[in-house]
Amino acid sequence: MAAQTVASTSNPAVDLGPAAALSCRECGHRVPLGPVFACEECFGPLEIAYDFSAYDTEELRRRIESGPANIWRYAPLLPVPADVADKPNINPGWTKLVKADNLARELGVTGGLYVKDDSGNPTHSFKDRVVAQALEAARAFGFTTLSCSSTGNLAGAVGAAAARAGFRSCVFIPHDLEQGKVVMAAVYGGELVGIEGNYDDVNRFCSELIGDPAGEGWGFVNVNLRPYYAEGSKTLAYEICEQLGWRLPDQIVVPIASGSQLTKIDKGLQELIKLGLVEDRPYKIFGAQAEGCSPVSTAYKAGHDVVRPQKPNTIAKSLAIGNPADGPYVLDIARRTGGAVEDVTDEEVVDAIKLLARTEGIFAETAGGVTVGVARKLLKAGVLDPAKTTVVLNTGDGLKTLDAVAGTGLTATIRPTLDSFREAGLA
C-alpha cells in the first residue's frame, strides 16, 4: 500500500516535542512528521525517530518523577507538545504494579512476580494509553473525527477520548464482539459501526476508507496515526522500570494482538538504557497468544521468520488478529532477547483468569488470562526462570468479558436461618 496522507491536514511546523521525523523500520528512509504510516520507498512501517541528545540523565529523571501521575510524566520522551498536560485528555497511565506474592507461591516463582494491572485506566484497558497519544497527533494535524478498527477495547478508548476532547468519533468493530465492550464503546455517544466479518476484515475496510474522499479529515488512530498511537505502549515499559526503582525486569510476558504493544515495550526499555535511566543488562521478552489465534506463536515454534495469517477462533477476542502487522518484529525481539512466544487453550485462559482473581484479587479480561496462562506454561516448561524478577501484563478488566467465566456463580442458596447455613456446610 502506498503511503497515505491527508493534504488538508499536513503541517510542516507541527510541534511534537522530541519527535524529529518518521523513520522506516525496514529501510531507514526518513520523512517529515505527518499523518503517514507507510514508507514511500519500500512500503515498510514508519515509526517515530527522536532527538534526545540535549537531555541530561539526572535532570530528566527529576523531571519525570515530579510530573503528573499519568503518562504525561514521560512527555519528554513522547511525540507530544510541551503543554500536553494542559489539554483535555483522558490522562491514562501510572497504573498499579502489583507485587503478586500469592500468585508467585502458586506458580513457584521465587525471584519476584509482578502484575502490571492496566485495568485501572479510564476505560479499563491499556488502549487508553495509545489513544491518548494518538489524540494529540490528531489535534496537531487538524483532524476533526477520531476513528479506528477495533476488537473492542480500542473502540471504547476512542469513544471516551473523543468525547473528552470534543471530537466526533466513528469506530468500526466486528459485529459479534462481547456485549460488554459494545455497550462501553457506544455509551460515549459516538458512532459505532459493526462490520460483518472478523477484525482483519474491519481493518481492511478502514484502510480503504482512509484513501476515499469520505475519509478526509479522519484520524484513524491505528492507521494514518499509527506511528504516534503505537508510542503510547512505551509508557508501560517506562512505568514498570520506574516502579521497580528504575530497574529493568529480568522477564516480561506480554499479550500479542497486532504485536505493537510488545515491540514498543522493547523500544521503551531500549530508550531507558540509552538515556542512562536504567542499568544496561539483559532482559527477556515473552509473547502470549491464545491457541485459537496464534500465528506468531506458530511461526516462532516452527523457526519461521514469516507469520502466516490465521482465521481467529478463540474467546480472547481482544487478541483475535489473524494477520498481526508487527508479528515479524515480535519474532525478532523474542529471539534477540532470549524470550519465546507461546499459546494456551481457551480452557487454560479461563483457568488463568480464575487463578489471578483467586490469588491476587485482580479480575482480568481474557487477554490477561492468556498472559498469566502462558506464564504458567512457560514456568512449567522451564523456559521462564522462577528465580528472576518477572512482570506479566493484565491489559483489561474482566467485567468486559463476563461470558468467559459465565459458569462461575453462587456457592449455595440458603434460607435466612443459621440451620440452613450449617446444612449447606458453610459453618
N, C-alpha and C positions, 0 to 999 in steps of 0.2 A: 504494500500500500504506500502511495506517495505521502510525503509529509503534509499534514493538514494545518491550515492557518485560517484565521478569520481576519480578513484585511481591515475591516472597520474597527477592530479592537487592538490591532498591533500598536505598540507604543515603545519606541526605542529608548525613551527616557524613563521607563518604569524603574522604581526603586524597590528592589527586593533584597536589601541588606547585603550580606556577604556573597550572595549568588553572583557569579561572574559570567556564566554562559551556560548553554546546553551542550553536553558532550555525548557523542555516540558511544555506547558501551561496546560496540563491535570494532569500529574503525578509528575512533577517537576524533572524528570530524566535529568541529565546534560551530555553533550558530548562536546568534544573539538570543537573549531571553525573550520568550513569546509563547503563545498557545500552540506549540508544536510538539509532536510526540514521536515522530519517526525521522530518521536520518535521510537527508536528500541524496546522499552519496551511496549508501548501501541498504537503506530501509531498516537499519537496526534501531533499537530503542534508545531514546535520548534520556539523559538524567542530568541533574544539576551538578555543575562544577563550581567550586568555591575558591575564594581567595581569603585564607585565614592567616596570611603572612604577618599581619600587623598585631596579632594577639600575643599578649604576654600570659603565660600559663597561670600564674598565681592571681593576676588581676582578673582573668577570665573566670577562674574558679570562684573568686569572691563575688563577681557579678552574677554568676549563676545562682549561688547559694543565697543571695539577697533578693532574688527575683520572686515572682508570684508563684503560688502553689499550683501551677498548671504548666502546659507545655511551653508557654511563652517565657519561662525562666531560661529556656535554651534558644531564645530568639537570635542571639549572636551566631548560632550555628545552623540557622534555618533560612530559607528564601522568603523572608518577610520584612516589611519596613520596620524601622526602629520604634514607631509608635503603635505597633500591633496590639499591645495590651489595652490601648485606649479605645479600640473599635468594638462594635457589638459582635460578639462571637460566643460560642457555647463554652469556650475555655476548658477543654478537657485536660486530662492528664494528672500527674502526680498521684496515681492510684497506689493502693497498698502493695507492698512486697511482704507477703505473709510468710513468716518462718513456720514451716509446716512440720513440726516435730512429731505430731501424731501420725501423719501420713508417712513420714520418714521411718518411724518404727515399724509400721505395717509393711513397708517396701524393703526394709533393711538398709536404708541409707544412713551412713554414719558421718559423712563429711559436711552435712548441712543441706537441707532441702527447702526451697522457697517456691511459693506460688505468686507470680505476678498477676494480680487479680484485676483485670481491666473491666470487669462488670460494674465497677464504680464510676464509670464515665457517664456523662449526662443522658445518653440514650442507651446506656448499659452494654456497650461493646467498644472495642478498640477502634472501630471505624470513625468514632468522633475525632480521633487524632488526625487521621488523614484528610477528613472532610474540613476540619478547621483550617488546615494548611491550604487545601485547595480553594477554600473560600477567599483567602487573602489573595491568591493569584487571580481568582475571578474578579475581585474588586480592582486589582491593579490593571487588568486588561480590559476593563469596561464591560464585562458581561452582565446581563440582566436576568438571565434564567440559569438556575443551577440544576443539573441533571446527572443521571448515572444509569448504568446497568447494574443490577444488584441481585445477590442471593438472599437479601432480607435485611441484614444489619445496616448495610450501607444506605439502603432506601430510607430507613428511619433517621440515620445521622444526617443525610442530605436534607430531609424534610425539616428537621429541627434547626439546623444551621441556617437554612434559607429563611425560615420564619423569624429567627432571631435577628438576622441581618437585613431583613426587608427585601429579600429576593423572591422572585417567582421560582417555584420548583416543579419539575415534572420528571418523575423517575419511572423506570421500567424494570419489571420483575417477572420471573417465571410465574405462570398463572396458578401453580399448585403449591405455593410456599406455605409454611406453617401459619395458621391463622393469627397467632400472636404477633408475628412480625408484620403481617399485612395491616392489622389494626394499628400497630405502633407507627408504621410508615404513613398511614392515612390520617391519623389524628391531628397532624400538624397543619392540615388544610391545603397542602399542595396537591397536584395531580398525580395519581398513582395508576399506572397502566400495566395490566397483565398481558404477557406475551405467550401465545401458545407454543410451548417448547421448553427446553432447558436453558440454563444460564448462557451457554455458548451461543444459542440462537438469539437470546436477548442482546448479547454483546455484539454480535454481527449486525443486528438491526441498528443499534446505536452508532456503529461505525459508518453505516450507510447514511443515517440521518445527519451526521455531522458534516458530511460532504454535500448535503442538499440545501437549497435556499431556505427550507423550512427550519433548518437548524442554525441559521445565522444568529449570532448573539447569545448562543447557548454555551455555557461552560460545563462540559461533561467531565466530572471530576476524575473519572478513571479512563478517559480517552484523551481529549486535547489538553487537559490539565494534569495528565497522569505524572509527568516528571515532578510536579510540585506536590501533588497528592501523595505520592509514594514516600516523600521525605518525612511525612508525619510519623511513619513507623520507626524512624531513627530514634524518636523520643523514648520509645520503650527501652532501647539499649542505654540511652543516657540515664534514664531514671534508675534502671536496675543497678548500674555501676555506682551512681551517686548514693543510692540507698544501701548499697553494700559497703559504703565508706570509701568511695572512689576506688573500687576494686573490680576487676573482671571476674565474672563467674567462670568456673572451670568448664561447666557443661550447661547448655541451654537447649530446651526442647520446644520447638515452635510448630504450630499447625500450618499446613500448606493448603491454600486455595489456589490463588494465582501464583503464589510463591514470592510475591513482592515483599510481604512482611519479613520473611526470613532474610532476603537479600539486603534489605535496608537495615535490619538489626546488625548484620555483619558490617555494613558500611558505617553505621554509628559507632560500633566498637573500634573499627579501624581509625576513625576520626579522633576518638578519645585518646588512642595510643599516639597518634601523630602529634596531637596537641599537647601531649605530656600530662594529661589529666588522670591517666591511669598507667600503671606499670605495664610495659610490654612483655607479655608472657603468653604461652599457648592457651587457647580455649577451643572447645569443640561445639559445633552447632549440629543439632539433630532435627530432621524434619519428620512431621507426623501427618499421616493420611488415614482416611477410612478405606477399608478394603474395597468397598463398592465404588470408590473413585480414587484410584491410586496410581495414576500414570507416572508420577515422579518416582514413587517407591518401586514400581515395576521396572523402570529404566535403571534405577540405582542397583537393584539386586541382579539385573542382567548384565551390568557393566557397560550399559549403553550411554552415549552422550546425547542421543536424540530421544525426546519424550514423545511417545505415540499417544494421540488422543484416545480417550475412553468415553463411553456413554455412562453418565453417573447413575448409580443405583444404591443410595445409602440414606440413612436417617440424618446424617450430618450434612444437611443441605447448605449450610453456610460455607462448607468446603467443597461443594459439588461443582467444581470447574473441571471439565474433562479435558480441556486444552489449555493448561496453565501457561500464561505468557512468559513467566520467569522460571519455568521448570528447568531449562538447561543451566541457568545460573545457580539454582539451588543445588544441582548435582555438583557443580564446580566447587561451591562453598563447603558442602558436606565432605567432599573428598580432600579439599585443601586443608580443612581444619581437623581432619581425622574423625569426623562425625559419621552419620549414617542417615538413611531415610527408611522408615518402617511404616507399616499399616496395621490396623486392627479391625476386627469384625464389628458389625453393629451391636452384637451381644456384648462384646468387650467394651464398647463405647458406653453402653447403658450401665454396665457393672462399674466402670471407672467413674461415671457421674455420681453414682451412689457411694462409692468409696470416698471420693473427695468430700462429699456432703457429710458423710458419717464421721470422718476423721477430723475435718477442719472447719465444718460449718459453712463451706462455700458451695453454693448450688450453681454448677457450671452448665452452660448450654452444651450441645452435642460436640462442638469443636473442642471445648475443654475436656470432654470425655475422651476424645481422640488423643489429645496430648498426654493426659495422665495415663491412658491405656497404653500408649506407645512407650512412655517412660517405664512403666511396669514391665512391659515385654522386653525392652532393651536391658533392664536390670537383670531380669531372669536369664537372659542370654549371655550376660557378662560383657555386653557392649558398652553400657553406661557403667562408670566406675562408682560404686557406692561410697567410696572414701573421698570423693571430690564434691566441691560445692556445686549444687545443681539447681537450676531455675527452670520451672515449667510454666507455660503461659496459659492462663484462662482468659479467653478473649471476649466472653459474653455471658449474659445472665440466663440461668436455666429457666426462668419464667417465660422466656421466649420460645422454648422448645419442650413444653409440658407433655406433648404427645409421646416423646421418647421414653418417659417414665410414667406413663398413664396407668400402669398396673400397680403403682405404689399408692397406698391409701390407709384406711383405718386399721389399727391393730385389733380392735374389738369394738363391739357396740353393746353397751350395758344399760341396765336400768339405773336410776339415780339413787342407788342404795349400796351400802357397804357390803352386803351379802353378795350382790351381783358383781361388785368389784372383785371380791375374793373368788367367786366362782369362775371368773374369767382368768384366774391365775396371775393377776396383776399385783397382788399384795407382796 
